[in-house]
Amino acid sequence: MSVFMDLKGTSQQTFQIKKGGPKFKESSGAIQARNAADSAFVDFYALELFLAGEKLVINNDATEAGADWKYTLQRPAAGMTANLTFNLPPADGAANQYIKTDGAGNLSFGTPTVSGGVLVDTTDLVFGDGASVAMFTLPANAVVLDVQLIVDTPWDDSGTVEIGIVGTQGKYMATTDNDLENASSGDSFSAKKNNIPVGGTEDLKAFYTAGGGETQGAARIVVSYVVPI
């Protein structure tokens, strides 16, 4: 049999729900959800949680030592002009990505890009390398300002190299733009091809052909580029 009663309150500090079940406890003017033994907090479920305060404190019972600290999410004290809703990303994202917004409160992960500044990538080339040396991925819409080949140790045979992509091997530097064998240490060769930027990324490679009799040879390939704003 069920009995419904109108209770005004209780003079006790706790109010238990069923035998052995959880209890509500008053502590310093706040309500806590505790287990029957009052030795630990218990889960509290609700459809929605409406906070009248300004912040949400996670790990409130932290020892505040070692790795055990409180984590507080707080509304800005000034600057808001309307209600805000942020929808969290639907996936984990990838390493080194950041959280971005679409301007309508929908958050997602994105890969950072650098715009406006000059970026420089350096790839080493030595006489014993294979026919294709991976360099780096050129971002979409990037403008290649200069490709420089710096000879640190001249080749002692007629090796050649060109810089580009699969299908257009000399796109950014042709074999005729440099001379691995006849250069002196410290000499550099520069190529400015003024290629039209493409809308996708490009995997740049050094396409190397050995002379066959090399016993030495080392160079650096330096690519300077920008991603326009």
C-alpha positions in Angstrom: 0.0 0.0 0.0 1.3 3.5 -0.9 0.7 6.5 1.4 1.2 10.0 0.1 1.8 12.6 2.8 2.3 16.3 2.8 5.6 16.9 4.7 6.6 20.4 5.6 10.2 19.3 6.3 12.5 17.4 8.6 14.5 18.5 11.6 17.2 16.0 10.7 20.3 16.8 8.7 19.5 14.0 6.2 16.5 12.6 4.4 16.9 9.0 3.2 15.0 7.5 0.2 14.1 3.8 1.0 16.1 1.5 3.3 19.8 1.4 2.3 19.2 3.9 -0.4 20.7 7.3 -1.0 20.0 10.3 1.1 19.8 14.1 0.7 22.0 15.9 3.2 22.2 19.5 4.3 25.8 20.9 4.6 26.5 24.5 5.2 23.3 25.5 3.5 23.8 23.3 0.5 22.1 20.0 -0.5 24.3 17.0 -1.1 23.4 13.6 -2.5 25.1 11.0 -0.3 25.0 7.2 0.1 23.2 5.5 3.0 26.3 5.5 5.2 27.0 9.2 4.4 30.5 8.2 3.4 30.5 9.2 -0.3 28.6 11.2 -2.9 26.3 9.3 -5.2 25.2 10.0 -8.8 22.4 12.4 -9.4 20.4 12.2 -12.7 18.1 14.9 -14.2 16.9 15.7 -17.6 18.3 19.2 -17.6 20.3 21.1 -15.0 19.5 24.8 -14.7 22.2 26.7 -12.7 21.2 30.1 -11.2 24.8 30.8 -10.3 27.7 31.9 -12.5 29.9 28.8 -12.5 30.1 25.0 -12.5 32.8 23.5 -10.3 34.1 20.0 -11.2 35.9 17.9 -8.7 34.7 20.2 -5.9 36.0 17.8 -3.2 39.6 17.9 -4.6 42.5 17.7 -2.1 44.1 20.6 -4.0 47.4 18.8 -4.1 49.3 16.7 -6.6 47.1 16.2 -9.6 43.8 16.6 -7.7 42.5 20.1 -8.2 39.1 21.8 -8.8 38.1 22.7 -12.4 35.7 25.6 -12.8 33.7 26.7 -15.8 32.4 30.2 -15.4 30.3 32.7 -17.3 32.0 35.9 -18.2 31.3 38.7 -15.8 30.7 41.3 -18.5 30.3 41.6 -22.3 27.4 39.3 -23.0 24.5 40.8 -24.9 22.4 37.7 -25.6 21.8 34.1 -24.5 24.5 31.7 -25.8 24.5 28.0 -26.6 27.6 26.0 -27.5 27.2 22.6 -29.1 30.3 20.4 -28.3 32.1 18.6 -31.2 30.6 15.3 -32.3 34.0 13.5 -32.5 37.4 13.4 -30.7 39.3 15.3 -33.4 43.0 14.6 -34.2 46.2 15.4 -32.5 47.3 19.1 -32.6 43.9 20.2 -33.8 42.0 23.1 -32.1 38.3 23.7 -31.4 36.7 26.3 -33.7 33.2 27.7 -34.1 31.0 28.3 -37.1 29.7 31.5 -35.6 26.3 29.9 -34.7 27.5 28.0 -31.5 28.5 24.8 -33.2 32.0 23.7 -32.1 34.2 21.4 -34.2 37.9 20.5 -34.5 40.1 22.1 -37.2 43.7 22.0 -38.3 45.6 25.3 -37.7 46.9 27.1 -40.7 49.3 30.1 -40.8 48.3 33.0 -43.0 50.3 36.0 -44.0 53.7 35.1 -42.5 56.6 33.6 -44.5 57.1 29.9 -43.7 60.4 28.0 -44.4 60.9 24.3 -44.7 64.3 22.6 -45.0 65.1 19.2 -46.3 68.5 17.5 -46.4 69.8 15.8 -49.5 72.9 13.5 -49.6 74.6 11.6 -52.3 73.4 8.2 -51.2 69.7 9.1 -51.2 67.1 7.3 -53.3 65.3 8.5 -56.4 62.6 10.3 -54.4 63.1 12.2 -51.1 59.9 13.3 -49.3 60.0 17.0 -48.3 56.8 18.4 -46.8 53.1 19.0 -47.6 52.6 22.5 -49.2 49.2 23.9 -47.8 46.4 24.7 -50.1 46.6 28.1 -51.8 50.2 28.5 -50.7 52.5 30.8 -52.8 56.0 29.5 -53.2 58.3 32.5 -53.0 61.7 30.7 -53.5 63.3 27.3 -53.7 66.9 27.4 -52.7 69.5 24.6 -52.9 72.5 25.1 -50.7 75.5 22.9 -51.4 77.4 22.1 -48.2 79.6 19.4 -49.7 79.9 19.3 -53.5 79.2 16.0 -55.3 82.2 14.2 -56.9 80.1 12.8 -59.7 77.3 14.2 -61.9 74.2 13.8 -59.7 71.1 15.9 -60.5 68.1 16.9 -58.5 64.7 18.6 -59.3 62.0 19.8 -56.9 58.3 19.3 -57.5 55.5 16.8 -57.3 54.7 13.5 -58.8 53.8 14.1 -62.4 55.6 17.5 -62.5 59.0 16.8 -61.0 60.6 20.1 -61.9 57.7 22.3 -61.0 59.5 24.3 -58.4 63.2 23.7 -59.4 64.5 22.1 -62.5 67.7 20.2 -62.8 69.1 23.1 -64.9 68.5 25.4 -62.0 71.3 23.9 -59.9 74.7 22.1 -60.2 75.6 19.6 -57.5 78.9 18.6 -59.0 80.5 21.9 -60.0 79.5 24.0 -57.0 81.8 24.9 -54.2 80.9 24.5 -50.5 78.5 27.2 -49.5 77.2 27.9 -53.0 73.5 28.2 -53.4 71.1 28.0 -56.3 67.7 29.8 -56.3 64.6 29.1 -58.4 61.5 31.4 -58.5 59.0 29.7 -60.8 56.0 31.9 -60.0 53.6 29.0 -60.1 49.9 29.7 -59.8 48.7 28.5 -56.3 46.4 25.5 -56.3 43.4 24.9 -54.2 44.6 21.6 -52.7 47.7 20.5 -50.8 50.8 19.3 -52.6 53.4 16.7 -51.4 56.7 18.2 -52.4 59.6 15.8 -53.2 63.2 16.0 -54.3 63.7 13.8 -57.4 67.3 12.7 -57.3 69.4 10.9 -59.9 72.8 9.8 -58.8 75.8 10.0 -61.1 76.8 6.5 -60.1 80.3 7.1 -58.7 79.6 9.6 -55.9 81.5 9.2 -52.6 80.4 12.5 -51.2 77.8 15.2 -51.5 75.4 17.0 -49.1 72.9 19.8 -49.7 69.9 21.6 -48.1 66.8 22.4 -49.9 65.1 25.4 -48.5 61.5 26.3 -49.5 60.0 29.7 -48.6 56.3 30.1 -49.0 53.2 32.0 -47.7 49.5 31.3 -47.3 47.8 34.5 -48.3 45.2 36.0 -45.9 
